[in-house]
Every structure is written in structure tokens, then in C-alpha cells.
């Protein structure tokens, strides 16, 4: 007895649906390695892929910071330090989630065994981003940078938290 055509269709549909979930995790959680460069104060680029460093948030490129009342290019400083950090060797990023509307993915990245985001935190050039569960990785080093009064935490420095500044200037935060 031949199976009814609707049963064949359902069997084919089930096979397709079972294959889709297997493909989704590869996109949602994979890695990329290579030569990197800074593409923003907390964004790097590897092999054409833009990656936002998870768990941290650095001042935006046009966000003002002040040092004893004078303008300080805090985002430019973070960008330069990030670029120097990723140029120390091959960078590997564990990517998470689907690309945002601009094609960026979130990632935890290392170079020579060092956490790239943590290097910015340790120098006081980025803050732990409380809207990201990965921020817990950076709270201890942020506390040390604050106590040492480094970067954004230095005496006389004033700035808005980057997510607050973005909210006031209609920027969409990366999540």
C-alpha cells in the first residue's frame, strides 16, 4: 500500500524542520579568528566581520568626556588602545547571537590569552555594561580601575555612561 501524498508531504516537512534547529546554533554561537583592527571604541573587525565586545561599553565616538573641564577624546583614546591591543597577535572571538541590523555580532574576544574587553576595563577606558550578563566578567577589574582612578575614573573626569548618552541622543544600544 502506497502512503497517502499528505503523509509524504508531512514526512518531508518534518525532515526540513528538524534540520533547521541544527543549523541555528552554528549562527548563534560560533567563533572567528584572525588579524583584527578596531572599528570603534568597543568594536573590532576580523575578516570583514564587525564584532561588538560583549560585557563592556565604551564611550561613543562623538560622546563628550571632560577632564578638569577640558574636552577629552575618551572614545579616541579607547579606540587607540583597542587597536593596539588587537594588533598584538591573532584575535579569537566566541560569537553570540544573530547579527544586529548593521551586521555586527557580539563576541568575547582574546589575544595572546588576554580578554580584549578586559584590557579596556583595566585601563578605565570602558565600563561593565549592566544590560549584558557577560558584564560580571569585568566588575572586579572595573573596581580596581576605579580605585586606581584610571581613565574615565580619574579625578576631574566627567562623562555620561555610554548607554545613558546613547539614550539621550537617540542611538540604539547594541544588546
C-alpha positions as CSV (number, residue, x, y, z in Angstrom):
1,X,0.0,0.0,0.0
2,X,1.4,3.4,-1.0
3,X,1.5,6.2,1.7
4,X,-1.0,8.9,1.2
5,X,0.6,12.0,-0.5
6,X,-0.2,14.2,2.5
7,X,1.8,11.8,4.7
8,X,4.8,12.1,2.3
9,X,4.5,15.9,2.5
10,X,4.4,15.8,6.3
11,X,7.4,13.5,6.4
12,X,9.3,15.8,4.1
13,X,8.3,18.9,6.1
14,X,9.3,17.2,9.4
15,X,12.8,16.4,7.9
16,X,13.2,20.1,6.9
17,X,12.0,21.4,10.3
18,X,14.4,19.0,12.1
19,X,17.3,20.2,10.0
20,X,16.6,23.9,10.7
21,X,17.3,23.9,14.5
22,X,20.6,22.1,13.9
23,X,21.7,25.0,11.7
24,X,20.6,27.7,14.1
25,X,23.2,27.1,16.8
26,X,26.1,27.4,14.4
27,X,24.9,31.0,13.6
28,X,24.0,31.8,17.2
29,X,27.3,30.6,18.8
30,X,30.4,30.2,16.7
31,X,33.9,31.7,16.5
32,X,36.1,33.7,14.3
33,X,39.9,34.2,14.4
34,X,42.4,36.4,12.5
35,X,44.1,39.7,12.3
36,X,41.9,42.3,13.8
37,X,41.6,46.1,13.9
38,X,39.5,48.5,15.9
39,X,36.3,49.6,14.2
40,X,35.1,51.7,17.1
41,X,35.9,52.2,20.8
42,X,34.4,48.8,21.6
43,X,34.1,47.2,18.2
44,X,36.6,45.2,16.3
45,X,36.7,43.8,12.8
46,X,38.1,40.4,11.8
47,X,37.9,39.1,8.2
48,X,35.2,41.6,7.4
49,X,33.1,40.7,10.4
50,X,32.3,43.5,12.8
51,X,32.2,42.3,16.5
52,X,30.9,44.3,19.4
53,X,32.8,43.3,22.6
54,X,30.3,41.7,24.9
55,X,30.0,42.8,28.6
56,X,31.6,46.2,28.1
57,X,30.6,49.6,26.9
58,X,33.0,52.3,25.8
59,X,32.1,56.0,25.2
60,X,30.7,56.6,21.7
61,X,32.8,58.2,19.0
62,X,31.0,61.6,19.3
63,X,30.3,61.4,23.1
64,X,32.0,64.2,25.1
65,X,34.2,63.5,28.1
66,X,35.8,66.2,30.2
67,X,39.0,66.2,32.1
68,X,39.0,69.1,34.6
69,X,36.6,71.0,32.5
70,X,38.5,70.5,29.2
71,X,37.3,68.3,26.4
72,X,39.0,64.9,26.4
73,X,38.7,62.5,23.4
74,X,37.9,59.5,25.7
75,X,36.4,57.5,22.8
76,X,39.5,58.2,20.6
77,X,41.7,57.0,23.5
78,X,39.7,53.8,23.9
79,X,39.8,53.3,20.1
80,X,43.6,53.7,20.0
81,X,44.1,51.3,23.0
82,X,41.7,48.7,21.5
83,X,43.5,48.9,18.1
84,X,47.0,48.5,19.9
85,X,45.6,45.6,21.9
86,X,44.2,43.6,19.0
87,X,47.3,44.1,16.9
88,X,49.4,42.1,19.5
89,X,48.5,38.8,17.7
90,X,45.8,36.7,16.3
91,X,42.4,37.5,17.9
92,X,39.8,34.8,18.5
93,X,36.2,35.7,19.3
94,X,33.4,33.5,20.5
95,X,30.4,35.0,18.8
96,X,27.0,35.0,20.3
97,X,23.6,35.7,18.8
98,X,22.5,36.8,15.4
99,X,23.8,39.9,13.7
100,X,22.2,43.2,14.6
101,X,20.6,45.3,11.9
102,X,24.0,46.7,11.0
103,X,25.6,43.2,10.6
104,X,27.6,43.3,13.9
105,X,27.7,40.3,16.2
106,X,28.6,40.2,19.9
107,X,31.7,38.4,21.0
108,X,34.1,37.6,23.8
109,X,37.5,38.1,22.2
110,X,41.0,37.2,23.3
111,X,44.5,37.9,22.0
112,X,47.6,36.1,23.4
113,X,45.4,34.7,26.1
114,X,44.1,38.1,27.3
115,X,40.5,39.2,27.2
116,X,40.4,42.1,24.8
117,X,37.4,43.8,26.6
118,X,39.1,43.4,29.9
119,X,42.1,45.4,28.7
120,X,39.9,48.4,28.2
121,X,38.2,47.9,31.6
122,X,41.6,47.6,33.3
123,X,42.7,50.9,31.8
124,X,39.5,52.6,32.8
125,X,38.5,53.2,29.1
126,X,35.3,51.2,29.1
127,X,32.7,50.2,31.7
128,X,31.0,46.9,32.5
129,X,27.7,47.0,30.6
130,X,25.0,46.2,33.1
131,X,22.5,45.2,30.4
132,X,24.7,42.2,29.3
133,X,25.1,39.1,31.5
134,X,28.8,39.0,30.4
135,X,29.5,42.2,32.4
136,X,30.0,40.1,35.5
137,X,33.4,39.1,34.0
138,X,34.5,42.7,34.3
139,X,33.2,44.0,37.6
140,X,36.3,43.1,39.7
141,X,38.7,44.8,37.3
142,X,36.4,47.8,36.9
143,X,36.5,48.2,40.7
144,X,40.3,48.1,40.6
145,X,40.5,50.7,37.8
146,X,38.1,52.9,39.7
147,X,40.1,52.6,42.9
148,X,43.3,53.4,41.0
149,X,41.5,56.4,39.3
150,X,42.4,55.3,35.8
151,X,40.9,56.7,32.6
152,X,37.2,57.5,33.0
153,X,37.6,57.1,36.8
154,X,40.4,59.7,37.1
155,X,39.9,62.7,39.4
156,X,38.4,65.6,37.4
157,X,37.0,63.4,34.6
158,X,33.2,63.6,33.9
159,X,31.2,61.6,31.4
160,X,27.8,60.0,31.0
161,X,27.6,56.2,31.0
162,X,27.6,55.3,27.3
163,X,24.2,53.7,27.4
164,X,22.7,56.8,29.0
165,X,24.4,59.1,26.5
166,X,23.0,56.9,23.6
167,X,19.5,57.1,25.1
168,X,19.7,60.9,25.3
169,X,20.9,61.1,21.7
170,X,18.6,58.5,20.0
171,X,21.3,56.0,19.5
172,X,20.2,52.4,19.5
173,X,22.2,50.4,22.0
174,X,23.7,47.0,21.0
175,X,22.3,44.2,23.0
